[in-house]
Amino acid sequence: MKREKISPDAKILIALKYLSYGCSVNAFHNYFQLGESTAMMCVKKFIGILSILLHSEFRDVYLQ
C-alpha cells in the first residue's frame, strides 16, 4: 500500500510552530497528522539548514 507523502509546506510549518510556540511537537499532531519522530526530524533538518545558511555567504546579505 502506498503512503501519501508529507507536503514540504507541512514540514516547514511544523518546525516553525514548534520553534515559535516552544511546546512539544505532539501539540500539533492532530493538525498536521505527523508522528512525533517525523515531526522532530523536520525540526532538526530545518535547524540544520538554518545553521548552514547563517555560516555561509547569505549571512552578509540577510543579517545586516
PDBQT receptor file of N, H, CA, C and O in Angstrom, charges set to zero:
ATOM      1  N   MET A   1       0.835  -1.172   0.000  1.00  0.00    +0.000 N 
ATOM      2  CA  MET A   1       0.000   0.000   0.000  1.00  0.00    +0.000 C 
ATOM      3  C   MET A   1       0.890   1.248   0.000  1.00  0.00    +0.000 C 
ATOM      4  O   MET A   1       1.825   1.356   0.793  1.00  0.00    +0.000 OA
ATOM      5  N   LYS A   2       0.586   2.180  -0.894  1.00  0.00    +0.000 N 
ATOM      6  H   LYS A   2      -0.173   2.092  -1.539  1.00  0.00    +0.000 HD
ATOM      7  CA  LYS A   2       1.362   3.415  -0.993  1.00  0.00    +0.000 C 
ATOM      8  C   LYS A   2       0.908   4.407   0.070  1.00  0.00    +0.000 C 
ATOM      9  O   LYS A   2      -0.282   4.554   0.347  1.00  0.00    +0.000 OA
ATOM     10  N   ARG A   3       1.891   5.082   0.655  1.00  0.00    +0.000 N 
ATOM     11  H   ARG A   3       2.858   4.963   0.430  1.00  0.00    +0.000 HD
ATOM     12  CA  ARG A   3       1.597   6.139   1.614  1.00  0.00    +0.000 C 
ATOM     13  C   ARG A   3       1.634   7.477   0.904  1.00  0.00    +0.000 C 
ATOM     14  O   ARG A   3       2.404   7.683  -0.035  1.00  0.00    +0.000 OA
ATOM     15  N   GLU A   4       0.797   8.371   1.366  1.00  0.00    +0.000 N 
ATOM     16  H   GLU A   4       0.172   8.203   2.129  1.00  0.00    +0.000 HD
ATOM     17  CA  GLU A   4       0.808   9.717   0.824  1.00  0.00    +0.000 C 
ATOM     18  C   GLU A   4       1.996  10.469   1.418  1.00  0.00    +0.000 C 
ATOM     19  O   GLU A   4       2.265  10.358   2.614  1.00  0.00    +0.000 OA
ATOM     20  N   LYS A   5       2.701  11.227   0.595  1.00  0.00    +0.000 N 
ATOM     21  H   LYS A   5       2.482  11.317  -0.377  1.00  0.00    +0.000 HD
ATOM     22  CA  LYS A   5       3.874  11.960   1.062  1.00  0.00    +0.000 C 
ATOM     23  C   LYS A   5       3.438  13.188   1.848  1.00  0.00    +0.000 C 
ATOM     24  O   LYS A   5       2.370  13.757   1.624  1.00  0.00    +0.000 OA
ATOM     25  N   ILE A   6       4.304  13.574   2.776  1.00  0.00    +0.000 N 
ATOM     26  H   ILE A   6       5.172  13.111   2.958  1.00  0.00    +0.000 HD
ATOM     27  CA  ILE A   6       4.064  14.765   3.572  1.00  0.00    +0.000 C 
ATOM     28  C   ILE A   6       4.509  15.974   2.753  1.00  0.00    +0.000 C 
ATOM     29  O   ILE A   6       5.607  15.986   2.196  1.00  0.00    +0.000 OA
ATOM     30  N   SER A   7       3.661  16.976   2.686  1.00  0.00    +0.000 N 
ATOM     31  H   SER A   7       2.769  16.966   3.138  1.00  0.00    +0.000 HD
ATOM     32  CA  SER A   7       3.998  18.137   1.863  1.00  0.00    +0.000 C 
ATOM     33  C   SER A   7       5.137  18.929   2.505  1.00  0.00    +0.000 C 
ATOM     34  O   SER A   7       5.251  18.976   3.730  1.00  0.00    +0.000 OA
ATOM     35  N   PRO A   8       5.970  19.542   1.687  1.00  0.00    +0.000 N 
ATOM     36  CA  PRO A   8       7.046  20.376   2.224  1.00  0.00    +0.000 C 
ATOM     37  C   PRO A   8       6.521  21.532   3.074  1.00  0.00    +0.000 C 
ATOM     38  O   PRO A   8       7.164  21.945   4.039  1.00  0.00    +0.000 OA
ATOM     39  N   ASP A   9       5.360  22.043   2.713  1.00  0.00    +0.000 N 
ATOM     40  H   ASP A   9       4.837  21.707   1.929  1.00  0.00    +0.000 HD
ATOM     41  CA  ASP A   9       4.758  23.127   3.491  1.00  0.00    +0.000 C 
ATOM     42  C   ASP A   9       4.466  22.684   4.921  1.00  0.00    +0.000 C 
ATOM     43  O   ASP A   9       4.729  23.423   5.869  1.00  0.00    +0.000 OA
ATOM     44  N   ALA A  10       3.927  21.486   5.073  1.00  0.00    +0.000 N 
ATOM     45  H   ALA A  10       3.713  20.885   4.302  1.00  0.00    +0.000 HD
ATOM     46  CA  ALA A  10       3.620  20.965   6.402  1.00  0.00    +0.000 C 
ATOM     47  C   ALA A  10       4.893  20.750   7.205  1.00  0.00    +0.000 C 
ATOM     48  O   ALA A  10       4.906  20.980   8.414  1.00  0.00    +0.000 OA
ATOM     49  N   LYS A  11       5.959  20.315   6.553  1.00  0.00    +0.000 N 
ATOM     50  H   LYS A  11       5.949  20.128   5.571  1.00  0.00    +0.000 HD
ATOM     51  CA  LYS A  11       7.227  20.091   7.249  1.00  0.00    +0.000 C 
ATOM     52  C   LYS A  11       7.808  21.394   7.765  1.00  0.00    +0.000 C 
ATOM     53  O   LYS A  11       8.313  21.450   8.887  1.00  0.00    +0.000 OA
ATOM     54  N   ILE A  12       7.741  22.432   6.963  1.00  0.00    +0.000 N 
ATOM     55  H   ILE A  12       7.331  22.386   6.052  1.00  0.00    +0.000 HD
ATOM     56  CA  ILE A  12       8.251  23.737   7.383  1.00  0.00    +0.000 C 
ATOM     57  C   ILE A  12       7.370  24.323   8.472  1.00  0.00    +0.000 C 
ATOM     58  O   ILE A  12       7.877  24.884   9.443  1.00  0.00    +0.000 OA
ATOM     59  N   LEU A  13       6.066  24.200   8.324  1.00  0.00    +0.000 N 
ATOM     60  H   LEU A  13       5.654  23.744   7.535  1.00  0.00    +0.000 HD
ATOM     61  CA  LEU A  13       5.154  24.766   9.316  1.00  0.00    +0.000 C 
ATOM     62  C   LEU A  13       5.285  24.098  10.673  1.00  0.00    +0.000 C 
ATOM     63  O   LEU A  13       5.220  24.778  11.697  1.00  0.00    +0.000 OA
ATOM     64  N   ILE A  14       5.468  22.786  10.709  1.00  0.00    +0.000 N 
ATOM     65  H   ILE A  14       5.520  22.234   9.878  1.00  0.00    +0.000 HD
ATOM     66  CA  ILE A  14       5.616  22.116  11.998  1.00  0.00    +0.000 C 
ATOM     67  C   ILE A  14       6.887  22.594  12.684  1.00  0.00    +0.000 C 
ATOM     68  O   ILE A  14       6.898  22.772  13.902  1.00  0.00    +0.000 OA
ATOM     69  N   ALA A  15       7.958  22.806  11.925  1.00  0.00    +0.000 N 
ATOM     70  H   ALA A  15       7.949  22.662  10.935  1.00  0.00    +0.000 HD
ATOM     71  CA  ALA A  15       9.201  23.302  12.513  1.00  0.00    +0.000 C 
ATOM     72  C   ALA A  15       9.034  24.728  13.031  1.00  0.00    +0.000 C 
ATOM     73  O   ALA A  15       9.485  25.051  14.130  1.00  0.00    +0.000 OA
ATOM     74  N   LEU A  16       8.391  25.573  12.244  1.00  0.00    +0.000 N 
ATOM     75  H   LEU A  16       8.024  25.311  11.351  1.00  0.00    +0.000 HD
ATOM     76  CA  LEU A  16       8.183  26.961  12.667  1.00  0.00    +0.000 C 
ATOM     77  C   LEU A  16       7.284  27.047  13.894  1.00  0.00    +0.000 C 
ATOM     78  O   LEU A  16       7.563  27.818  14.812  1.00  0.00    +0.000 OA
ATOM     79  N   LYS A  17       6.220  26.272  13.918  1.00  0.00    +0.000 N 
ATOM     80  H   LYS A  17       5.993  25.646  13.171  1.00  0.00    +0.000 HD
ATOM     81  CA  LYS A  17       5.310  26.287  15.068  1.00  0.00    +0.000 C 
ATOM     82  C   LYS A  17       5.998  25.755  16.316  1.00  0.00    +0.000 C 
ATOM     83  O   LYS A  17       5.826  26.305  17.404  1.00  0.00    +0.000 OA
ATOM     84  N   TYR A  18       6.775  24.693  16.166  1.00  0.00    +0.000 N 
ATOM     85  H   TYR A  18       6.915  24.247  15.282  1.00  0.00    +0.000 HD
ATOM     86  CA  TYR A  18       7.493  24.133  17.300  1.00  0.00    +0.000 C 
ATOM     87  C   TYR A  18       8.469  25.153  17.880  1.00  0.00    +0.000 C 
ATOM     88  O   TYR A  18       8.541  25.331  19.096  1.00  0.00    +0.000 OA
ATOM     89  N   LEU A  19       9.214  25.818  17.010  1.00  0.00    +0.000 N 
ATOM     90  H   LEU A  19       9.156  25.674  16.022  1.00  0.00    +0.000 HD
ATOM     91  CA  LEU A  19      10.202  26.784  17.469  1.00  0.00    +0.000 C 
ATOM     92  C   LEU A  19       9.562  28.058  18.013  1.00  0.00    +0.000 C 
ATOM     93  O   LEU A  19      10.075  28.641  18.969  1.00  0.00    +0.000 OA
ATOM     94  N   SER A  20       8.463  28.497  17.431  1.00  0.00    +0.000 N 
ATOM     95  H   SER A  20       8.046  28.023  16.655  1.00  0.00    +0.000 HD
ATOM     96  CA  SER A  20       7.856  29.756  17.875  1.00  0.00    +0.000 C 
ATOM     97  C   SER A  20       7.033  29.595  19.151  1.00  0.00    +0.000 C 
ATOM     98  O   SER A  20       7.055  30.480  20.006  1.00  0.00    +0.000 OA
ATOM     99  N   TYR A  21       6.305  28.481  19.298  1.00  0.00    +0.000 N 
ATOM    100  H   TYR A  21       6.288  27.762  18.603  1.00  0.00    +0.000 HD
ATOM    101  CA  TYR A  21       5.467  28.290  20.480  1.00  0.00    +0.000 C 
ATOM    102  C   TYR A  21       6.216  27.620  21.628  1.00  0.00    +0.000 C 
ATOM    103  O   TYR A  21       5.825  27.773  22.785  1.00  0.00    +0.000 OA
ATOM    104  N   GLY A  22       7.271  26.891  21.334  1.00  0.00    +0.000 N 
ATOM    105  H   GLY A  22       7.589  26.766  20.394  1.00  0.00    +0.000 HD
ATOM    106  CA  GLY A  22       8.071  26.279  22.377  1.00  0.00    +0.000 C 
ATOM    107  C   GLY A  22       7.408  25.124  23.103  1.00  0.00    +0.000 C 
ATOM    108  O   GLY A  22       7.801  24.793  24.222  1.00  0.00    +0.000 OA
ATOM    109  N   CYS A  23       6.420  24.513  22.497  1.00  0.00    +0.000 N 
ATOM    110  H   CYS A  23       6.101  24.783  21.588  1.00  0.00    +0.000 HD
ATOM    111  CA  CYS A  23       5.796  23.343  23.121  1.00  0.00    +0.000 C 
ATOM    112  C   CYS A  23       6.192  22.095  22.328  1.00  0.00    +0.000 C 
ATOM    113  O   CYS A  23       6.882  22.194  21.314  1.00  0.00    +0.000 OA
ATOM    114  N   SER A  24       5.761  20.944  22.785  1.00  0.00    +0.000 N 
ATOM    115  H   SER A  24       5.199  20.864  23.609  1.00  0.00    +0.000 HD
ATOM    116  CA  SER A  24       6.169  19.703  22.125  1.00  0.00    +0.000 C 
ATOM    117  C   SER A  24       5.521  19.577  20.746  1.00  0.00    +0.000 C 
ATOM    118  O   SER A  24       4.500  20.200  20.458  1.00  0.00    +0.000 OA
ATOM    119  N   VAL A  25       6.144  18.753  19.907  1.00  0.00    +0.000 N 
ATOM    120  H   VAL A  25       6.974  18.246  20.141  1.00  0.00    +0.000 HD
ATOM    121  CA  VAL A  25       5.596  18.549  18.566  1.00  0.00    +0.000 C 
ATOM    122  C   VAL A  25       4.276  17.798  18.627  1.00  0.00    +0.000 C 
ATOM    123  O   VAL A  25       3.498  17.844  17.674  1.00  0.00    +0.000 OA
ATOM    124  N   ASN A  26       4.010  17.110  19.723  1.00  0.00    +0.000 N 
ATOM    125  H   ASN A  26       4.642  17.072  20.497  1.00  0.00    +0.000 HD
ATOM    126  CA  ASN A  26       2.744  16.391  19.876  1.00  0.00    +0.000 C 
ATOM    127  C   ASN A  26       1.558  17.339  19.964  1.00  0.00    +0.000 C 
ATOM    128  O   ASN A  26       0.424  16.934  19.710  1.00  0.00    +0.000 OA
ATOM    129  N   ALA A  27       1.804  18.594  20.321  1.00  0.00    +0.000 N 
ATOM    130  H   ALA A  27       2.725  18.923  20.527  1.00  0.00    +0.000 HD
ATOM    131  CA  ALA A  27       0.723  19.576  20.415  1.00  0.00    +0.000 C 
ATOM    132  C   ALA A  27       0.094  19.841  19.052  1.00  0.00    +0.000 C 
ATOM    133  O   ALA A  27      -1.061  20.260  18.979  1.00  0.00    +0.000 OA
ATOM    134  N   PHE A  28       0.832  19.605  17.978  1.00  0.00    +0.000 N 
ATOM    135  H   PHE A  28       1.770  19.264  18.038  1.00  0.00    +0.000 HD
ATOM    136  CA  PHE A  28       0.337  19.868  16.627  1.00  0.00    +0.000 C 
ATOM    137  C   PHE A  28       0.009  18.586  15.867  1.00  0.00    +0.000 C 
ATOM    138  O   PHE A  28      -0.212  18.615  14.656  1.00  0.00    +0.000 OA
ATOM    139  N   HIS A  29      -0.022  17.461  16.583  1.00  0.00    +0.000 N 
ATOM    140  H   HIS A  29       0.158  17.438  17.566  1.00  0.00    +0.000 HD
ATOM    141  CA  HIS A  29      -0.229  16.160  15.943  1.00  0.00    +0.000 C 
ATOM    142  C   HIS A  29      -1.542  16.100  15.158  1.00  0.00    +0.000 C 
ATOM    143  O   HIS A  29      -1.551  15.652  14.012  1.00  0.00    +0.000 OA
ATOM    144  N   ASN A  30      -2.616  16.532  15.741  1.00  0.00    +0.000 N 
ATOM    145  H   ASN A  30      -2.609  16.896  16.672  1.00  0.00    +0.000 HD
ATOM    146  CA  ASN A  30      -3.920  16.444  15.066  1.00  0.00    +0.000 C 
ATOM    147  C   ASN A  30      -3.997  17.356  13.842  1.00  0.00    +0.000 C 
ATOM    148  O   ASN A  30      -4.634  17.012  12.847  1.00  0.00    +0.000 OA
ATOM    149  N   TYR A  31      -3.359  18.497  13.915  1.00  0.00    +0.000 N 
ATOM    150  H   TYR A  31      -2.842  18.777  14.724  1.00  0.00    +0.000 HD
ATOM    151  CA  TYR A  31      -3.429  19.443  12.812  1.00  0.00    +0.000 C 
ATOM    152  C   TYR A  31      -2.619  18.976  11.609  1.00  0.00    +0.000 C 
ATOM    153  O   TYR A  31      -3.091  19.055  10.475  1.00  0.00    +0.000 OA
ATOM    154  N   PHE A  32      -1.407  18.492  11.848  1.00  0.00    +0.000 N 
ATOM    155  H   PHE A  32      -1.024  18.429  12.769  1.00  0.00    +0.000 HD
ATOM    156  CA  PHE A  32      -0.524  18.123  10.742  1.00  0.00    +0.000 C 
ATOM    157  C   PHE A  32      -0.570  16.646  10.387  1.00  0.00    +0.000 C 
ATOM    158  O   PHE A  32      -0.097  16.262   9.317  1.00  0.00    +0.000 OA
ATOM    159  N   GLN A  33      -1.120  15.813  11.244  1.00  0.00    +0.000 N 
ATOM    160  H   GLN A  33      -1.505  16.125  12.113  1.00  0.00    +0.000 HD
ATOM    161  CA  GLN A  33      -1.181  14.369  11.024  1.00  0.00    +0.000 C 
ATOM    162  C   GLN A  33       0.210  13.781  10.811  1.00  0.00    +0.000 C 
ATOM    163  O   GLN A  33       0.422  12.984   9.897  1.00  0.00    +0.000 OA
ATOM    164  N   LEU A  34       1.155  14.180  11.658  1.00  0.00    +0.000 N 
ATOM    165  H   LEU A  34       0.983  14.827  12.401  1.00  0.00    +0.000 HD
ATOM    166  CA  LEU A  34       2.520  13.677  11.612  1.00  0.00    +0.000 C 
ATOM    167  C   LEU A  34       2.819  12.942  12.910  1.00  0.00    +0.000 C 
ATOM    168  O   LEU A  34       2.298  13.296  13.968  1.00  0.00    +0.000 OA
ATOM    169  N   GLY A  35       3.647  11.937  12.826  1.00  0.00    +0.000 N 
ATOM    170  H   GLY A  35       4.071  11.650  11.967  1.00  0.00    +0.000 HD
ATOM    171  CA  GLY A  35       4.116  11.274  14.016  1.00  0.00    +0.000 C 
ATOM    172  C   GLY A  35       5.180  12.104  14.709  1.00  0.00    +0.000 C 
ATOM    173  O   GLY A  35       5.742  13.025  14.117  1.00  0.00    +0.000 OA
ATOM    174  N   GLU A  36       5.456  11.775  15.967  1.00  0.00    +0.000 N 
ATOM    175  H   GLU A  36       4.999  11.027  16.448  1.00  0.00    +0.000 HD
ATOM    176  CA  GLU A  36       6.426  12.547  16.736  1.00  0.00    +0.000 C 
ATOM    177  C   GLU A  36       7.826  12.465  16.123  1.00  0.00    +0.000 C 
ATOM    178  O   GLU A  36       8.520  13.477  16.027  1.00  0.00    +0.000 OA
ATOM    179  N   SER A  37       8.238  11.279  15.712  1.00  0.00    +0.000 N 
ATOM    180  H   SER A  37       7.674  10.457  15.789  1.00  0.00    +0.000 HD
ATOM    181  CA  SER A  37       9.589  11.136  15.163  1.00  0.00    +0.000 C 
ATOM    182  C   SER A  37       9.735  11.880  13.836  1.00  0.00    +0.000 C 
ATOM    183  O   SER A  37      10.784  12.466  13.569  1.00  0.00    +0.000 OA
ATOM    184  N   THR A  38       8.705  11.861  13.015  1.00  0.00    +0.000 N 
ATOM    185  H   THR A  38       7.853  11.385  13.232  1.00  0.00    +0.000 HD
ATOM    186  CA  THR A  38       8.752  12.589  11.742  1.00  0.00    +0.000 C 
ATOM    187  C   THR A  38       8.794  14.091  11.989  1.00  0.00    +0.000 C 
ATOM    188  O   THR A  38       9.534  14.813  11.319  1.00  0.00    +0.000 OA
ATOM    189  N   ALA A  39       8.009  14.558  12.939  1.00  0.00    +0.000 N 
ATOM    190  H   ALA A  39       7.409  13.972  13.483  1.00  0.00    +0.000 HD
ATOM    191  CA  ALA A  39       7.998  15.987  13.252  1.00  0.00    +0.000 C 
ATOM    192  C   ALA A  39       9.342  16.443  13.791  1.00  0.00    +0.000 C 
ATOM    193  O   ALA A  39       9.831  17.505  13.408  1.00  0.00    +0.000 OA
ATOM    194  N   MET A  40       9.949  15.654  14.677  1.00  0.00    +0.000 N 
ATOM    195  H   MET A  40       9.551  14.791  14.989  1.00  0.00    +0.000 HD
ATOM    196  CA  MET A  40      11.253  16.024  15.217  1.00  0.00    +0.000 C 
ATOM    197  C   MET A  40      12.328  15.998  14.133  1.00  0.00    +0.000 C 
ATOM    198  O   MET A  40      13.244  16.821  14.148  1.00  0.00    +0.000 OA
ATOM    199  N   MET A  41      12.223  15.069  13.203  1.00  0.00    +0.000 N 
ATOM    200  H   MET A  41      11.479  14.400  13.191  1.00  0.00    +0.000 HD
ATOM    201  CA  MET A  41      13.161  15.022  12.089  1.00  0.00    +0.000 C 
ATOM    202  C   MET A  41      13.053  16.307  11.259  1.00  0.00    +0.000 C 
ATOM    203  O   MET A  41      14.068  16.856  10.830  1.00  0.00    +0.000 OA
ATOM    204  N   CYS A  42      11.833  16.781  11.035  1.00  0.00    +0.000 N 
ATOM    205  H   CYS A  42      11.009  16.335  11.384  1.00  0.00    +0.000 HD
ATOM    206  CA  CYS A  42      11.622  18.014  10.280  1.00  0.00    +0.000 C 
ATOM    207  C   CYS A  42      12.240  19.201  11.007  1.00  0.00    +0.000 C 
ATOM    208  O   CYS A  42      12.872  20.053  10.383  1.00  0.00    +0.000 OA
ATOM    209  N   VAL A  43      12.061  19.257  12.319  1.00  0.00    +0.000 N 
ATOM    210  H   VAL A  43      11.547  18.564  12.826  1.00  0.00    +0.000 HD
ATOM    211  CA  VAL A  43      12.616  20.354  13.113  1.00  0.00    +0.000 C 
ATOM    212  C   VAL A  43      14.143  20.329  13.057  1.00  0.00    +0.000 C 
ATOM    213  O   VAL A  43      14.773  21.369  12.866  1.00  0.00    +0.000 OA
ATOM    214  N   LYS A  44      14.736  19.154  13.222  1.00  0.00    +0.000 N 
ATOM    215  H   LYS A  44      14.223  18.310  13.377  1.00  0.00    +0.000 HD
ATOM    216  CA  LYS A  44      16.195  19.042  13.206  1.00  0.00    +0.000 C 
ATOM    217  C   LYS A  44      16.776  19.424  11.848  1.00  0.00    +0.000 C 
ATOM    218  O   LYS A  44      17.806  20.094  11.782  1.00  0.00    +0.000 OA
ATOM    219  N   LYS A  45      16.130  19.006  10.777  1.00  0.00    +0.000 N 
ATOM    220  H   LYS A  45      15.293  18.461  10.831  1.00  0.00    +0.000 HD
ATOM    221  CA  LYS A  45      16.609  19.366   9.432  1.00  0.00    +0.000 C 
ATOM    222  C   LYS A  45      16.469  20.864   9.186  1.00  0.00    +0.000 C 
ATOM    223  O   LYS A  45      17.345  21.482   8.581  1.00  0.00    +0.000 OA
ATOM    224  N   PHE A  46      15.369  21.446   9.654  1.00  0.00    +0.000 N 
ATOM    225  H   PHE A  46      14.657  20.944  10.146  1.00  0.00    +0.000 HD
ATOM    226  CA  PHE A  46      15.137  22.880   9.498  1.00  0.00    +0.000 C 
ATOM    227  C   PHE A  46      16.221  23.672  10.221  1.00  0.00    +0.000 C 
ATOM    228  O   PHE A  46      16.764  24.626   9.663  1.00  0.00    +0.000 OA
ATOM    229  N   ILE A  47      16.539  23.289  11.447  1.00  0.00    +0.000 N 
ATOM    230  H   ILE A  47      16.098  22.514  11.900  1.00  0.00    +0.000 HD
ATOM    231  CA  ILE A  47      17.576  23.973  12.217  1.00  0.00    +0.000 C 
ATOM    232  C   ILE A  47      18.938  23.772  11.561  1.00  0.00    +0.000 C 
ATOM    233  O   ILE A  47      19.754  24.693  11.535  1.00  0.00    +0.000 OA
ATOM    234  N   GLY A  48      19.189  22.581  11.033  1.00  0.00    +0.000 N 
ATOM    235  H   GLY A  48      18.526  21.833  11.054  1.00  0.00    +0.000 HD
ATOM    236  CA  GLY A  48      20.456  22.322  10.352  1.00  0.00    +0.000 C 
ATOM    237  C   GLY A  48      20.632  23.200   9.134  1.00  0.00    +0.000 C 
ATOM    238  O   GLY A  48      21.721  23.724   8.893  1.00  0.00    +0.000 OA
ATOM    239  N   ILE A  49      19.581  23.365   8.370  1.00  0.00    +0.000 N 
ATOM    240  H   ILE A  49      18.698  22.940   8.565  1.00  0.00    +0.000 HD
ATOM    241  CA  ILE A  49      19.651  24.218   7.174  1.00  0.00    +0.000 C 
ATOM    242  C   ILE A  49      19.859  25.674   7.573  1.00  0.00    +0.000 C 
ATOM    243  O   ILE A  49      20.624  26.392   6.929  1.00  0.00    +0.000 OA
ATOM    244  N   LEU A  50      19.179  26.112   8.633  1.00  0.00    +0.000 N 
ATOM    245  H   LEU A  50      18.557  25.529   9.156  1.00  0.00    +0.000 HD
ATOM    246  CA  LEU A  50      19.369  27.488   9.095  1.00  0.00    +0.000 C 
ATOM    247  C   LEU A  50      20.796  27.743   9.550  1.00  0.00    +0.000 C 
ATOM    248  O   LEU A  50      21.362  28.799   9.264  1.00  0.00    +0.000 OA
ATOM    249  N   SER A  51      21.374  26.794  10.248  1.00  0.00    +0.000 N 
ATOM    250  H   SER A  51      20.915  25.937  10.481  1.00  0.00    +0.000 HD
ATOM    251  CA  SER A  51      22.743  26.987  10.724  1.00  0.00    +0.000 C 
ATOM    252  C   SER A  51      23.728  27.032   9.555  1.00  0.00    +0.000 C 
ATOM    253  O   SER A  51      24.702  27.783   9.596  1.00  0.00    +0.000 OA
ATOM    254  N   ILE A  52      23.483  26.239   8.520  1.00  0.00    +0.000 N 
ATOM    255  H   ILE A  52      22.691  25.629   8.486  1.00  0.00    +0.000 HD
ATOM    256  CA  ILE A  52      24.339  26.289   7.329  1.00  0.00    +0.000 C 
ATOM    257  C   ILE A  52      24.223  27.650   6.647  1.00  0.00    +0.000 C 
ATOM    258  O   ILE A  52      25.226  28.234   6.236  1.00  0.00    +0.000 OA
ATOM    259  N   LEU A  53      23.001  28.146   6.529  1.00  0.00    +0.000 N 
ATOM    260  H   LEU A  53      22.187  27.672   6.863  1.00  0.00    +0.000 HD
ATOM    261  CA  LEU A  53      22.793  29.442   5.876  1.00  0.00    +0.000 C 
ATOM    262  C   LEU A  53      23.412  30.578   6.674  1.00  0.00    +0.000 C 
ATOM    263  O   LEU A  53      23.934  31.533   6.098  1.00  0.00    +0.000 OA
ATOM    264  N   LEU A  54      23.356  30.479   8.000  1.00  0.00    +0.000 N 
ATOM    265  H   LEU A  54      22.932  29.704   8.468  1.00  0.00    +0.000 HD
ATOM    266  CA  LEU A  54      23.899  31.552   8.828  1.00  0.00    +0.000 C 
ATOM    267  C   LEU A  54      25.418  31.585   8.806  1.00  0.00    +0.000 C 
ATOM    268  O   LEU A  54      26.015  32.607   9.146  1.00  0.00    +0.000 OA
ATOM    269  N   HIS A  55      26.047  30.502   8.418  1.00  0.00    +0.000 N 
ATOM    270  H   HIS A  55      25.562  29.672   8.142  1.00  0.00    +0.000 HD
ATOM    271  CA  HIS A  55      27.504  30.462   8.359  1.00  0.00    +0.000 C 
ATOM    272  C   HIS A  55      28.024  30.501   6.922  1.00  0.00    +0.000 C 
ATOM    273  O   HIS A  55      29.185  30.174   6.674  1.00  0.00    +0.000 OA
ATOM    274  N   SER A  56      27.193  30.889   6.002  1.00  0.00    +0.000 N 
ATOM    275  H   SER A  56      26.251  31.155   6.204  1.00  0.00    +0.000 HD
ATOM    276  CA  SER A  56      27.614  30.930   4.601  1.00  0.00    +0.000 C 
ATOM    277  C   SER A  56      27.587  32.373   4.100  1.00  0.00    +0.000 C 
ATOM    278  O   SER A  56      27.499  33.319   4.882  1.00  0.00    +0.000 OA
ATOM    279  N   GLU A  57      27.662  32.513   2.813  1.00  0.00    +0.000 N 
ATOM    280  H   GLU A  57      27.734  31.744   2.177  1.00  0.00    +0.000 HD
ATOM    281  CA  GLU A  57      27.675  33.841   2.199  1.00  0.00    +0.000 C 
ATOM    282  C   GLU A  57      26.356  34.587   2.373  1.00  0.00    +0.000 C 
ATOM    283  O   GLU A  57      26.315  35.808   2.225  1.00  0.00    +0.000 OA
ATOM    284  N   PHE A  58      25.271  33.864   2.688  1.00  0.00    +0.000 N 
ATOM    285  H   PHE A  58      25.305  32.872   2.808  1.00  0.00    +0.000 HD
ATOM    286  CA  PHE A  58      23.971  34.522   2.880  1.00  0.00    +0.000 C 
ATOM    287  C   PHE A  58      23.950  35.350   4.156  1.00  0.00    +0.000 C 
ATOM    288  O   PHE A  58      23.110  36.238   4.306  1.00  0.00    +0.000 OA
ATOM    289  N   ARG A  59      24.859  35.070   5.068  1.00  0.00    +0.000 N 
ATOM    290  H   ARG A  59      25.541  34.349   4.946  1.00  0.00    +0.000 HD
ATOM    291  CA  ARG A  59      24.882  35.790   6.332  1.00  0.00    +0.000 C 
ATOM    292  C   ARG A  59      25.065  37.282   6.098  1.00  0.00    +0.000 C 
ATOM    293  O   ARG A  59      24.371  38.092   6.712  1.00  0.00    +0.000 OA
ATOM    294  N   ASP A  60      25.981  37.652   5.226  1.00  0.00    +0.000 N 
ATOM    295  H   ASP A  60      26.545  36.994   4.727  1.00  0.00    +0.000 HD
ATOM    296  CA  ASP A  60      26.238  39.071   4.965  1.00  0.00    +0.000 C 
ATOM    297  C   ASP A  60      25.052  39.741   4.290  1.00  0.00    +0.000 C 
ATOM    298  O   ASP A  60      24.820  40.936   4.476  1.00  0.00    +0.000 OA
ATOM    299  N   VAL A  61      24.309  38.984   3.514  1.00  0.00    +0.000 N 
ATOM    300  H   VAL A  61      24.498  38.013   3.363  1.00  0.00    +0.000 HD
ATOM    301  CA  VAL A  61      23.181  39.563   2.786  1.00  0.00    +0.000 C 
ATOM    302  C   VAL A  61      21.971  39.756   3.695  1.00  0.00    +0.000 C 
ATOM    303  O   VAL A  61      21.348  40.817   3.670  1.00  0.00    +0.000 OA
ATOM    304  N   TYR A  62      21.626  38.743   4.501  1.00  0.00    +0.000 N 
ATOM    305  H   TYR A  62      22.132  37.881   4.522  1.00  0.00    +0.000 HD
ATOM    306  CA  TYR A  62      20.381  38.761   5.258  1.00  0.00    +0.000 C 
ATOM    307  C   TYR A  62      20.518  39.212   6.703  1.00  0.00    +0.000 C 
ATOM    308  O   TYR A  62      19.509  39.546   7.324  1.00  0.00    +0.000 OA
ATOM    309  N   LEU A  63      21.716  39.237   7.265  1.00  0.00    +0.000 N 
ATOM    310  H   LEU A  63      22.536  38.966   6.762  1.00  0.00    +0.000 HD
ATOM    311  CA  LEU A  63      21.899  39.651   8.657  1.00  0.00    +0.000 C 
ATOM    312  C   LEU A  63      22.757  40.899   8.738  1.00  0.00    +0.000 C 
ATOM    313  O   LEU A  63      23.893  40.854   9.210  1.00  0.00    +0.000 OA
ATOM    314  N   GLN A  64      22.213  41.999   8.282  1.00  0.00    +0.000 N 
ATOM    315  H   GLN A  64      21.290  42.035   7.899  1.00  0.00    +0.000 HD
ATOM    316  CA  GLN A  64      22.961  43.258   8.302  1.00  0.00    +0.000 C 
ATOM    317  C   GLN A  64      22.552  44.093   9.478  1.00  0.00    +0.000 C 
ATOM    318  O   GLN A  64      23.073  45.192   9.665  1.00  0.00    +0.000 OA
TER     319      GLN A  64
